[in-house]
Amino acid sequence: MAGETTYKFDLAVVGIVAVITTVVRYNGRKYFERTMPEWSKLREDIKSRLAVEVAVIPSRIVLFYLTLPIMIGGFSPMEEWTSQDTARSLLSCAILTGAYIVDLTVTRNDKGATLHHMMGPALLLWIRTSFSSFSPSDALLCRLLIQFVFFGATISGATTTTLVFLYQFRKTWFRSSASNAYLYFTLLLPVLAVTTVASTFYCSIYLNVWYPELLAYFGAWGYLPLGWVLLECGMQWKWLMWFYTFDEWYRATTADETDVPKEAKERIADIADGAWWLPRWRFAAIKALVLVWLVTVAALVWRKGDVHFLVGKAASLALEAWGRDGVNLRVANGSGTDAHVEL
């Protein structure tokens, strides 16, 4: 990789990745049409989304390789940052942009997810315009921004892609006595939980460690990276809770479904009963972790000394969002269930 690159290199990478993603998307969809009888039963927008989810997998693999070294050195002295690291950051964002440009053509119910997928172009523009001196001064914000690529787009993104794929075929795969799809779905839930915890706490701890430097750099705009963190990490917590609450809702309602075979109901019940990796206290644990994470963020804000109002406002908004429909699906008092909100 060259020590320094220009915006022309960025555009070339974006174009190449967008073409590759489009080709994989097209051929992936054709493959599913030939090999999966269930494919024809899906809505057109879901078909497009699943094809895109598969199409971005090659980009996720490359991004993992590119961003892992940056994450490992996230707390090392900034003097160790080299021009190669800046070039690696820009290349990662260009690849993410090329993949997400194609991803943004898909219609989604969740506006937050659409905003999340605008992250690629936003990060590329931000790093290229402000942190592309190819010197140690780039390290401070490049490390912070690239962690969203590593965790959000690569690790958690790959896990979420698999969960979404299983979720969309739940009416066939989960009900088949010969399929282990529901078992795999439940096994992926704690994986998503671990990646979410790692991502959000890495980010807030990073901000606390490098807070003086961040404040010195941004000055009056010192809350800009904090706002980015709250938005992006908040969406990760939201999606984690969505999948966990869907699983709870699915278990509670499947037993009453008349079109689900008895064998499938018994199999789902057996998996649910034996799923030690999904303990009864899982929801309490997730909410406790969210509160601990909010404390680390509040500690960061508190260090400035004149932002008590911001702490209260952020807490108010977080509590309001936590109970909003579509953000937190709830299972009502034991027997009854709330209506399921489609992903």
N, C-alpha and C positions, 0 to 999 in steps of 0.2 A: 504494500500500500504506500502510495506517495506520502511524503511528509506533509505537504500542504495541498489542498484542493480548492476549487472555485465553485461558484454557483452553477457553472456550466456542467461540471462533473455531477453535481447534485441532480440537475434536470435530466441528464443522461441516465443516471441510475433509476430515478423515478420512472422514466419512460420504459426502460427495460423491464423493471419489476412489474409495472402495470400490465405490460404485454404478456409476460409470463403468467401472472395471476389470472388474466383473462383467458388465456389458453387452457390453463389447468381447470379453471371454472367451467369452461365449455365442455371439455373432455370428461371432467368428473360428472357433470350432469348427464351426459350421454351414457356414461358407464352405469350410473344409477338407474337410468331408464331401462337399460338392457337386463340388468341383473337383480333388481329389487322390485318384486310385484307390488310392494306397499307404496312405492314411489308415486304411482298414478293417483293415489288417494289423497295426496297432500295438496294444499292450496298452492297456487302459483307463487305467491310471495314467499312461502316457506321453502319451496323448491329452490328459489333464487338464493335465499339466505343460506341454506345448507350447502349449496354448491360453492358459495363464496367462503364459507367457513372452512371447507376443505381446500379451497384454492390458496388460502393464505398460509397453509401449513409449511410449505417450503421456505417462505420468508421467516416464519417463526424459528425454524431450525437454524438458519443463518444468523438471525438476530441473537439467539442464545450464545453462539460461538463468539460473536462480536462484542457483546455487552458483558459477558461474565467476567473478563479481566478488569473491567471498569468497576464492577460491583465489589470484587475482591479487594481492590485498592481504594475503596471509597473513603476510608478513614486514615489513609496514609498522608504524609505531608504533601502539600500542594506542589512543592518544588519537584516532586517525583513525576509530575504530569509532563508529558512530552507532546510534541507536535503529532506524533503517531496516534496518541490518545484522542486528540481533537479530531483528527481525520477519521478515526474509528467511530467517534460519536456522530459526526456528520453523515458518514456512510450508513450507520444504523438508522438514523432518522430518515434518510432518503429511501431506504428499503421499506421502512414502515409507511412512509408516505405513498409510495407506489402501490403497496398492498391495500392500504386503507382507502385510496382513491376509488378503487374498484369496490371495496366493501361499502363505501358510502352510497353506492347506487342501489343498495337494497333498502326496501321499506321496512321500518322497525316501529313497533308500538311504543317502545321506550325512548323518549326524547333524550334521556340521559345517556343511553347507549350511542345515539347518534353524535352527541357532543363528545363522548369518549373517543369515537373513531375519527374525530377531527384533530385528535392529539398529534398524529403523525405530521401533517403539514404544519401545525402550530409549532411543534418542537423543532422541526427543520428550519423554519423561518427564524425562530427565536435564537437558536444557536448560531446559525449562519450570520445573522445581523449583529449579534451582541457578544458572542463567545467563540469567535473563529480567528483569534490572533495567533493560534498555534503556539501558545506559550503557557507556562504554569498558571497564568491568570484565568485561563479558561476552566480550570479544574473545578472551582467552587460550584458553579451552576451546572456545568456539563454532568457532573456526577449526580447531582440532584435530579436533573431532568431525565437522564438515561436510566435511572432506577425504575421509572415508569415504563420504559420500554422493556427492561429485563423482566420485571415482575408482572406488570399489567398486560403487556402485549405478548410476552413469550411464555412464562410459566403459568400464570393464572389463565392467560388467553387460551393456551392449548387445553388445559383442563376444562375450561368453560365450553370450548368447542365440542369436546366429547360429550359433555353433559347435555348440551343443547341437541346434539344429534340423537342421543338416546331418548331425550324428552320428546322430540317431535315424532318418534316412532313408538311411543309408549303404548298406544292403543293396540298395536300388533305384537311388538317384541315383549313387553312386560307381561302380556297375557298368554304368551306361548309357554307351554310346559317344557318345551325343549330348549328354551332360550335362557341364558344367564344375564340378559340385559339389565334387569332390575337389580341384580346383585352387583353388577359392575357400576351401576348408577350410585348405589349406596356407598360403595368403596371409594368412589371419586369425591364424595362430599367432604370427608376429612382431609383429603389432599387439597381441595380448594380452600378449606379452612386454614391449613398450614401455610399455604402460599399467600393468603390474604393477610394473616397475622404477620408473616415475615415482611411482606411489602409495606404495610402501613406503619409498623414499628420501626423498620429500617429507615423509612422516610422521616418520621418524627424525631428519631434519635439523631439522624444525620443533621437535621436542622438545629437541634439543641447543641450538638458538638461544634458546629460551624456558625453558630448564631452571631457572634461578634463580627466575623468577616462578612456575613450576609447583610447585617445591618449597616456596616460601613460602606458596602457596595451600593445598596439600594437607597439608603437614607430614608427620605420621606415615603418612598415606595417599598419600604421593608416588608410590608404585608402582602406584596404581590406573590412571592413564592409560597407564603403560608396559605393564601387563598387557593392557589393551585393544588396544594397538598390536601386541603380540606375537601375540595371538590372531587378530585380523582380518588383519593382514599375512601371518601364517603361512599362513592359509587361502588367500590369494591366490597365494602361491608354490606351494602344494599343487596348486591347480587348474591353474595354468600347467604344471607338470610332468606333470599327468595328461593333458592334451591332447597334449603333445609325445610322451609315451610311448605314448599310444594310436596316434598317427600312425606311430610306429616299429613298433609291434606290427602294425598293419594292413598296412603294406608287407611285413613279414616273413612274414605268414601268407597273404596274398591269393594269392600265386603257387601255393600248394598247395591252394587251395580248388577242389573239383571242380565246384561249381555256379556259378562265376564264368566268364563267356564269355572266350575267348582274347583277343578284341579289347579287352575291359575290362582284363584283366591287363596287356596291352601298353601301354594308355593310362596306367594308374596307374604303371607302371614308367617310362614316358617322363616323366611329370610329376615323379616322385620324382627321376629323374636330372637333370632340368633345373631343379629347385627350388634355385637358388643362395641363396635367402633362408632355406634350412634347411641350413646347413653341417654337416659331420660333427662339428664341435666344439661344436654347439649345447648338448648336455647338460653338457659341461664348463663352458661359459660361464655357463649358468644356475646351476649349483652354485657357481661362483666368485662370481657376483653375490649369491647368498644368503649366502655367507660374509662378503662385504664388508658387506652389510646388517647381519648379526649383529655385525660389528665396530662399526658406528655405534651400534647399540643398546647393546652392551657399554660403549662409551665413555660413553654417557649414564649408565649404571648406575654406572660406575667413579667418576664425578665426585663421588658422595656419599661415597666413601672407606671405607665400612664394609660393603660388600656383595659381597665376593669370593665368599662362599658362593652368593649369588644368581646370579652369573655362571656359576659351575660347574654349578649346578643347571639353569639355563636351557639351557646348552650340552648337558648330558646329555639333557634332555627333547627338545631339537631333534633330536639325533642319533638318539634312539630312535624319534621320530615319522617321521623321514626314511626309515627302512627298513621301516616297518610296512606290511602289505598294505592296499591301497586308498588309501594315501597316495602311494606311489611305485611305479608299474608298471615292471617291469624287463624288458628283452629279454635273454634268456640268451645265453651265448657264441655269438654269430654265427648258428648254424643253428637251434637250438632256441628256443622262446619260452615264457614263462610264460603261465598262463591269464589271459585278459582279464577285468578286473573291470568290470562294467557301471556306467555313470554313474548 
